[in-house]
């Protein structure tokens, strides 16, 4: 009787784990937390995460790479990405093994700076710079990265204006 109950719980937990996995890749910790919040036992959670890993439906390395690509497109800096990945249970060795995303991150930062500068077009230059750099730093870019993105966006803006 106990094995029937354990089997039924595993089946239900497996189906429950597939719901968040259907929308995007998840980390092992995310699935563990989701199942724990749903009231499943530790043994069942361990069985489900092991089984999903065996089926290659749960993979922290793939999750980290997809997370980094998605966050880079949203102009999120490396420091914030690392912090978010750690919160999602990705260890430092997996994070450091990720490919370098410097160029896409720089392009996203410049695009974000350009968008911010358009919004702040009525402000004085010093205020535009302060607000743009601060916004980029809140997104996880270092001061140097944020300032470089600001300068490049300003250059692009002045080149665009001179063309007319």
Rosetta constraint file for C-alpha pairs under 8 A:
AtomPair CA 1 CA 5 HARMONIC 6.46 0.50
AtomPair CA 2 CA 6 HARMONIC 6.14 0.50
AtomPair CA 3 CA 7 HARMONIC 5.93 0.50
AtomPair CA 4 CA 8 HARMONIC 6.09 0.50
AtomPair CA 5 CA 9 HARMONIC 6.11 0.50
AtomPair CA 6 CA 10 HARMONIC 6.11 0.50
AtomPair CA 6 CA 44 HARMONIC 7.76 0.50
AtomPair CA 7 CA 11 HARMONIC 6.17 0.50
AtomPair CA 8 CA 12 HARMONIC 6.15 0.50
AtomPair CA 9 CA 13 HARMONIC 5.96 0.50
AtomPair CA 9 CA 40 HARMONIC 7.55 0.50
AtomPair CA 9 CA 44 HARMONIC 7.12 0.50
AtomPair CA 10 CA 14 HARMONIC 5.98 0.50
AtomPair CA 10 CA 44 HARMONIC 5.71 0.50
AtomPair CA 10 CA 47 HARMONIC 7.56 0.50
AtomPair CA 10 CA 48 HARMONIC 6.88 0.50
AtomPair CA 11 CA 15 HARMONIC 6.31 0.50
AtomPair CA 12 CA 16 HARMONIC 6.10 0.50
AtomPair CA 13 CA 17 HARMONIC 6.04 0.50
AtomPair CA 13 CA 35 HARMONIC 6.88 0.50
AtomPair CA 13 CA 40 HARMONIC 6.96 0.50
AtomPair CA 13 CA 44 HARMONIC 7.25 0.50
AtomPair CA 13 CA 45 HARMONIC 7.42 0.50
AtomPair CA 13 CA 48 HARMONIC 6.95 0.50
AtomPair CA 14 CA 18 HARMONIC 6.38 0.50
AtomPair CA 14 CA 48 HARMONIC 5.89 0.50
AtomPair CA 15 CA 19 HARMONIC 6.94 0.50
AtomPair CA 16 CA 20 HARMONIC 7.91 0.50
AtomPair CA 16 CA 35 HARMONIC 7.35 0.50
AtomPair CA 17 CA 21 HARMONIC 6.67 0.50
AtomPair CA 17 CA 31 HARMONIC 6.36 0.50
AtomPair CA 17 CA 34 HARMONIC 7.56 0.50
AtomPair CA 17 CA 35 HARMONIC 6.85 0.50
AtomPair CA 17 CA 48 HARMONIC 7.89 0.50
AtomPair CA 18 CA 22 HARMONIC 5.95 0.50
AtomPair CA 19 CA 23 HARMONIC 7.35 0.50
AtomPair CA 20 CA 24 HARMONIC 6.96 0.50
AtomPair CA 20 CA 26 HARMONIC 7.47 0.50
AtomPair CA 20 CA 31 HARMONIC 7.90 0.50
AtomPair CA 21 CA 25 HARMONIC 5.70 0.50
AtomPair CA 21 CA 26 HARMONIC 6.19 0.50
AtomPair CA 21 CA 57 HARMONIC 7.87 0.50
AtomPair CA 25 CA 58 HARMONIC 7.37 0.50
AtomPair CA 25 CA 62 HARMONIC 7.77 0.50
AtomPair CA 25 CA 63 HARMONIC 5.43 0.50
AtomPair CA 25 CA 66 HARMONIC 7.54 0.50
AtomPair CA 26 CA 30 HARMONIC 6.16 0.50
AtomPair CA 26 CA 31 HARMONIC 6.81 0.50
AtomPair CA 26 CA 58 HARMONIC 6.78 0.50
AtomPair CA 26 CA 59 HARMONIC 7.80 0.50
AtomPair CA 26 CA 60 HARMONIC 7.56 0.50
AtomPair CA 26 CA 63 HARMONIC 5.91 0.50
AtomPair CA 27 CA 31 HARMONIC 6.57 0.50
AtomPair CA 27 CA 58 HARMONIC 6.78 0.50
AtomPair CA 27 CA 59 HARMONIC 6.76 0.50
AtomPair CA 27 CA 60 HARMONIC 5.21 0.50
AtomPair CA 27 CA 63 HARMONIC 6.04 0.50
AtomPair CA 27 CA 64 HARMONIC 7.91 0.50
AtomPair CA 27 CA 88 HARMONIC 6.39 0.50
AtomPair CA 27 CA 89 HARMONIC 6.74 0.50
AtomPair CA 27 CA 90 HARMONIC 7.21 0.50
AtomPair CA 28 CA 32 HARMONIC 6.14 0.50
AtomPair CA 28 CA 49 HARMONIC 6.67 0.50
AtomPair CA 28 CA 58 HARMONIC 6.51 0.50
AtomPair CA 28 CA 59 HARMONIC 7.27 0.50
AtomPair CA 28 CA 60 HARMONIC 6.53 0.50
AtomPair CA 28 CA 89 HARMONIC 7.18 0.50
AtomPair CA 29 CA 33 HARMONIC 6.01 0.50
AtomPair CA 29 CA 88 HARMONIC 6.16 0.50
AtomPair CA 29 CA 89 HARMONIC 5.25 0.50
AtomPair CA 30 CA 34 HARMONIC 6.07 0.50
AtomPair CA 30 CA 88 HARMONIC 6.18 0.50
AtomPair CA 30 CA 89 HARMONIC 7.46 0.50
AtomPair CA 31 CA 35 HARMONIC 6.09 0.50
AtomPair CA 31 CA 49 HARMONIC 7.37 0.50
AtomPair CA 32 CA 36 HARMONIC 6.03 0.50
AtomPair CA 32 CA 45 HARMONIC 6.15 0.50
AtomPair CA 32 CA 46 HARMONIC 7.86 0.50
AtomPair CA 32 CA 49 HARMONIC 7.24 0.50
AtomPair CA 33 CA 37 HARMONIC 6.03 0.50
AtomPair CA 34 CA 38 HARMONIC 6.30 0.50
AtomPair CA 35 CA 39 HARMONIC 6.50 0.50
AtomPair CA 35 CA 40 HARMONIC 5.77 0.50
AtomPair CA 35 CA 45 HARMONIC 6.45 0.50
AtomPair CA 36 CA 40 HARMONIC 5.42 0.50
AtomPair CA 36 CA 41 HARMONIC 7.09 0.50
AtomPair CA 36 CA 42 HARMONIC 7.52 0.50
AtomPair CA 36 CA 45 HARMONIC 7.29 0.50
AtomPair CA 40 CA 44 HARMONIC 6.37 0.50
AtomPair CA 40 CA 45 HARMONIC 6.51 0.50
AtomPair CA 41 CA 45 HARMONIC 6.23 0.50
AtomPair CA 42 CA 46 HARMONIC 6.08 0.50
AtomPair CA 43 CA 47 HARMONIC 6.15 0.50
AtomPair CA 44 CA 48 HARMONIC 6.09 0.50
AtomPair CA 45 CA 49 HARMONIC 6.15 0.50
AtomPair CA 46 CA 50 HARMONIC 6.03 0.50
AtomPair CA 47 CA 51 HARMONIC 6.05 0.50
AtomPair CA 48 CA 52 HARMONIC 6.02 0.50
AtomPair CA 49 CA 53 HARMONIC 6.03 0.50
AtomPair CA 49 CA 58 HARMONIC 7.31 0.50
AtomPair CA 50 CA 54 HARMONIC 6.21 0.50
AtomPair CA 51 CA 55 HARMONIC 6.23 0.50
AtomPair CA 52 CA 56 HARMONIC 6.14 0.50
AtomPair CA 52 CA 57 HARMONIC 5.18 0.50
AtomPair CA 52 CA 58 HARMONIC 5.36 0.50
AtomPair CA 53 CA 57 HARMONIC 5.87 0.50
AtomPair CA 53 CA 58 HARMONIC 4.69 0.50
AtomPair CA 53 CA 59 HARMONIC 6.18 0.50
AtomPair CA 59 CA 63 HARMONIC 6.11 0.50
AtomPair CA 60 CA 64 HARMONIC 5.99 0.50
AtomPair CA 60 CA 90 HARMONIC 6.56 0.50
AtomPair CA 60 CA 94 HARMONIC 7.87 0.50
AtomPair CA 61 CA 65 HARMONIC 6.31 0.50
AtomPair CA 61 CA 94 HARMONIC 6.29 0.50
AtomPair CA 62 CA 66 HARMONIC 6.15 0.50
AtomPair CA 63 CA 67 HARMONIC 5.92 0.50
AtomPair CA 64 CA 68 HARMONIC 6.03 0.50
AtomPair CA 64 CA 85 HARMONIC 6.95 0.50
AtomPair CA 64 CA 90 HARMONIC 7.20 0.50
AtomPair CA 64 CA 94 HARMONIC 7.69 0.50
AtomPair CA 64 CA 95 HARMONIC 7.02 0.50
AtomPair CA 64 CA 98 HARMONIC 7.66 0.50
AtomPair CA 65 CA 69 HARMONIC 6.26 0.50
AtomPair CA 65 CA 98 HARMONIC 6.51 0.50
AtomPair CA 66 CA 70 HARMONIC 6.13 0.50
AtomPair CA 67 CA 71 HARMONIC 6.02 0.50
AtomPair CA 67 CA 85 HARMONIC 7.94 0.50
AtomPair CA 68 CA 72 HARMONIC 5.92 0.50
AtomPair CA 68 CA 81 HARMONIC 6.74 0.50
AtomPair CA 69 CA 73 HARMONIC 6.37 0.50
AtomPair CA 70 CA 74 HARMONIC 6.64 0.50
AtomPair CA 71 CA 75 HARMONIC 6.48 0.50
AtomPair CA 71 CA 76 HARMONIC 5.39 0.50
AtomPair CA 71 CA 81 HARMONIC 7.06 0.50
AtomPair CA 72 CA 76 HARMONIC 5.38 0.50
AtomPair CA 72 CA 77 HARMONIC 7.11 0.50
AtomPair CA 72 CA 101 HARMONIC 7.89 0.50
AtomPair CA 72 CA 104 HARMONIC 6.80 0.50
AtomPair CA 72 CA 105 HARMONIC 5.41 0.50
AtomPair CA 72 CA 108 HARMONIC 6.71 0.50
AtomPair CA 73 CA 104 HARMONIC 7.73 0.50
AtomPair CA 73 CA 105 HARMONIC 7.55 0.50
AtomPair CA 73 CA 108 HARMONIC 6.20 0.50
AtomPair CA 74 CA 108 HARMONIC 7.02 0.50
AtomPair CA 75 CA 105 HARMONIC 6.46 0.50
AtomPair CA 75 CA 108 HARMONIC 4.78 0.50
AtomPair CA 75 CA 109 HARMONIC 5.30 0.50
AtomPair CA 75 CA 112 HARMONIC 6.54 0.50
AtomPair CA 75 CA 139 HARMONIC 7.17 0.50
AtomPair CA 76 CA 80 HARMONIC 6.67 0.50
AtomPair CA 76 CA 81 HARMONIC 6.68 0.50
AtomPair CA 76 CA 105 HARMONIC 7.50 0.50
AtomPair CA 76 CA 109 HARMONIC 7.78 0.50
AtomPair CA 76 CA 139 HARMONIC 5.06 0.50
AtomPair CA 76 CA 140 HARMONIC 5.89 0.50
AtomPair CA 76 CA 141 HARMONIC 7.15 0.50
AtomPair CA 77 CA 81 HARMONIC 6.25 0.50
AtomPair CA 77 CA 105 HARMONIC 6.89 0.50
AtomPair CA 77 CA 136 HARMONIC 7.90 0.50
AtomPair CA 77 CA 137 HARMONIC 7.93 0.50
AtomPair CA 77 CA 139 HARMONIC 5.78 0.50
AtomPair CA 77 CA 140 HARMONIC 4.09 0.50
AtomPair CA 77 CA 141 HARMONIC 4.31 0.50
AtomPair CA 77 CA 142 HARMONIC 7.68 0.50
AtomPair CA 78 CA 82 HARMONIC 6.08 0.50
AtomPair CA 78 CA 140 HARMONIC 6.18 0.50
AtomPair CA 78 CA 141 HARMONIC 6.54 0.50
AtomPair CA 79 CA 83 HARMONIC 6.30 0.50
AtomPair CA 79 CA 140 HARMONIC 5.10 0.50
AtomPair CA 79 CA 141 HARMONIC 6.65 0.50
AtomPair CA 79 CA 142 HARMONIC 7.83 0.50
AtomPair CA 80 CA 84 HARMONIC 6.11 0.50
AtomPair CA 80 CA 139 HARMONIC 6.62 0.50
AtomPair CA 80 CA 140 HARMONIC 4.39 0.50
AtomPair CA 80 CA 141 HARMONIC 7.63 0.50
AtomPair CA 81 CA 85 HARMONIC 6.07 0.50
AtomPair CA 81 CA 140 HARMONIC 7.34 0.50
AtomPair CA 82 CA 86 HARMONIC 6.16 0.50
AtomPair CA 82 CA 95 HARMONIC 6.95 0.50
AtomPair CA 83 CA 87 HARMONIC 6.34 0.50
AtomPair CA 84 CA 88 HARMONIC 6.35 0.50
AtomPair CA 85 CA 89 HARMONIC 6.43 0.50
AtomPair CA 85 CA 90 HARMONIC 5.37 0.50
AtomPair CA 85 CA 91 HARMONIC 7.98 0.50
AtomPair CA 85 CA 95 HARMONIC 7.69 0.50
AtomPair CA 86 CA 90 HARMONIC 5.00 0.50
AtomPair CA 86 CA 91 HARMONIC 6.29 0.50
AtomPair CA 86 CA 92 HARMONIC 7.46 0.50
AtomPair CA 90 CA 94 HARMONIC 6.58 0.50
AtomPair CA 90 CA 95 HARMONIC 6.87 0.50
AtomPair CA 91 CA 95 HARMONIC 6.42 0.50
AtomPair CA 92 CA 96 HARMONIC 6.00 0.50
AtomPair CA 93 CA 97 HARMONIC 6.16 0.50
AtomPair CA 94 CA 98 HARMONIC 6.69 0.50
AtomPair CA 101 CA 105 HARMONIC 6.00 0.50
AtomPair CA 102 CA 106 HARMONIC 6.01 0.50
AtomPair CA 103 CA 107 HARMONIC 6.20 0.50
AtomPair CA 104 CA 108 HARMONIC 6.14 0.50
AtomPair CA 105 CA 109 HARMONIC 6.07 0.50
AtomPair CA 106 CA 110 HARMONIC 6.19 0.50
AtomPair CA 106 CA 145 HARMONIC 7.55 0.50
AtomPair CA 106 CA 149 HARMONIC 7.00 0.50
AtomPair CA 107 CA 111 HARMONIC 6.19 0.50
AtomPair CA 108 CA 112 HARMONIC 6.11 0.50
AtomPair CA 109 CA 113 HARMONIC 6.08 0.50
AtomPair CA 109 CA 136 HARMONIC 7.12 0.50
AtomPair CA 109 CA 146 HARMONIC 7.23 0.50
AtomPair CA 109 CA 149 HARMONIC 5.82 0.50
AtomPair CA 110 CA 114 HARMONIC 6.09 0.50
AtomPair CA 110 CA 149 HARMONIC 4.58 0.50
AtomPair CA 110 CA 150 HARMONIC 6.71 0.50
AtomPair CA 110 CA 152 HARMONIC 6.65 0.50
AtomPair CA 110 CA 153 HARMONIC 5.70 0.50
AtomPair CA 111 CA 115 HARMONIC 6.26 0.50
AtomPair CA 111 CA 153 HARMONIC 7.43 0.50
AtomPair CA 112 CA 116 HARMONIC 6.14 0.50
AtomPair CA 112 CA 136 HARMONIC 7.86 0.50
AtomPair CA 113 CA 117 HARMONIC 6.01 0.50
AtomPair CA 113 CA 132 HARMONIC 6.10 0.50
AtomPair CA 113 CA 133 HARMONIC 7.96 0.50
AtomPair CA 113 CA 136 HARMONIC 7.49 0.50
AtomPair CA 113 CA 149 HARMONIC 6.34 0.50
AtomPair CA 113 CA 150 HARMONIC 5.64 0.50
AtomPair CA 113 CA 153 HARMONIC 6.00 0.50
AtomPair CA 114 CA 118 HARMONIC 6.27 0.50
AtomPair CA 114 CA 150 HARMONIC 7.66 0.50
AtomPair CA 114 CA 153 HARMONIC 5.11 0.50
AtomPair CA 114 CA 154 HARMONIC 7.47 0.50
AtomPair CA 114 CA 157 HARMONIC 7.63 0.50
AtomPair CA 115 CA 119 HARMONIC 6.48 0.50
AtomPair CA 116 CA 120 HARMONIC 6.24 0.50
AtomPair CA 116 CA 132 HARMONIC 6.19 0.50
AtomPair CA 117 CA 121 HARMONIC 5.90 0.50
AtomPair CA 117 CA 128 HARMONIC 6.57 0.50
AtomPair CA 117 CA 132 HARMONIC 6.96 0.50
AtomPair CA 117 CA 153 HARMONIC 7.83 0.50
AtomPair CA 117 CA 154 HARMONIC 7.88 0.50
AtomPair CA 120 CA 128 HARMONIC 6.06 0.50
AtomPair CA 121 CA 128 HARMONIC 7.71 0.50
AtomPair CA 123 CA 127 HARMONIC 6.17 0.50
AtomPair CA 123 CA 128 HARMONIC 5.93 0.50
AtomPair CA 124 CA 128 HARMONIC 6.14 0.50
AtomPair CA 125 CA 129 HARMONIC 6.09 0.50
AtomPair CA 126 CA 130 HARMONIC 6.15 0.50
AtomPair CA 127 CA 131 HARMONIC 6.06 0.50
AtomPair CA 128 CA 132 HARMONIC 5.92 0.50
AtomPair CA 129 CA 133 HARMONIC 5.95 0.50
AtomPair CA 129 CA 150 HARMONIC 6.79 0.50
AtomPair CA 130 CA 134 HARMONIC 6.02 0.50
AtomPair CA 131 CA 135 HARMONIC 6.07 0.50
AtomPair CA 132 CA 136 HARMONIC 6.32 0.50
AtomPair CA 132 CA 146 HARMONIC 7.85 0.50
AtomPair CA 132 CA 150 HARMONIC 6.70 0.50
AtomPair CA 133 CA 137 HARMONIC 6.14 0.50
AtomPair CA 133 CA 143 HARMONIC 7.14 0.50
AtomPair CA 133 CA 146 HARMONIC 5.11 0.50
AtomPair CA 133 CA 147 HARMONIC 5.82 0.50
AtomPair CA 133 CA 150 HARMONIC 6.59 0.50
AtomPair CA 134 CA 138 HARMONIC 6.20 0.50
AtomPair CA 134 CA 146 HARMONIC 7.85 0.50
AtomPair CA 135 CA 139 HARMONIC 6.50 0.50
AtomPair CA 136 CA 140 HARMONIC 6.73 0.50
AtomPair CA 136 CA 141 HARMONIC 5.75 0.50
AtomPair CA 136 CA 146 HARMONIC 5.48 0.50
AtomPair CA 137 CA 141 HARMONIC 4.71 0.50
AtomPair CA 137 CA 142 HARMONIC 5.93 0.50
AtomPair CA 137 CA 143 HARMONIC 6.38 0.50
AtomPair CA 137 CA 146 HARMONIC 6.33 0.50
AtomPair CA 141 CA 145 HARMONIC 5.84 0.50
AtomPair CA 141 CA 146 HARMONIC 5.86 0.50
AtomPair CA 142 CA 146 HARMONIC 6.07 0.50
AtomPair CA 143 CA 147 HARMONIC 5.96 0.50
AtomPair CA 144 CA 148 HARMONIC 6.04 0.50
AtomPair CA 145 CA 149 HARMONIC 6.16 0.50
AtomPair CA 146 CA 150 HARMONIC 6.15 0.50
AtomPair CA 147 CA 151 HARMONIC 6.15 0.50
AtomPair CA 148 CA 152 HARMONIC 6.14 0.50
AtomPair CA 149 CA 153 HARMONIC 6.05 0.50
AtomPair CA 150 CA 154 HARMONIC 6.13 0.50
AtomPair CA 151 CA 155 HARMONIC 6.14 0.50
AtomPair CA 152 CA 156 HARMONIC 6.14 0.50
AtomPair CA 153 CA 157 HARMONIC 6.07 0.50
AtomPair CA 154 CA 158 HARMONIC 6.13 0.50
AtomPair CA 155 CA 159 HARMONIC 6.11 0.50
AtomPair CA 156 CA 160 HARMONIC 6.10 0.50
AtomPair CA 157 CA 161 HARMONIC 6.23 0.50
AtomPair CA 158 CA 162 HARMONIC 6.11 0.50
AtomPair CA 159 CA 163 HARMONIC 6.35 0.50
AtomPair CA 160 CA 164 HARMONIC 7.24 0.50
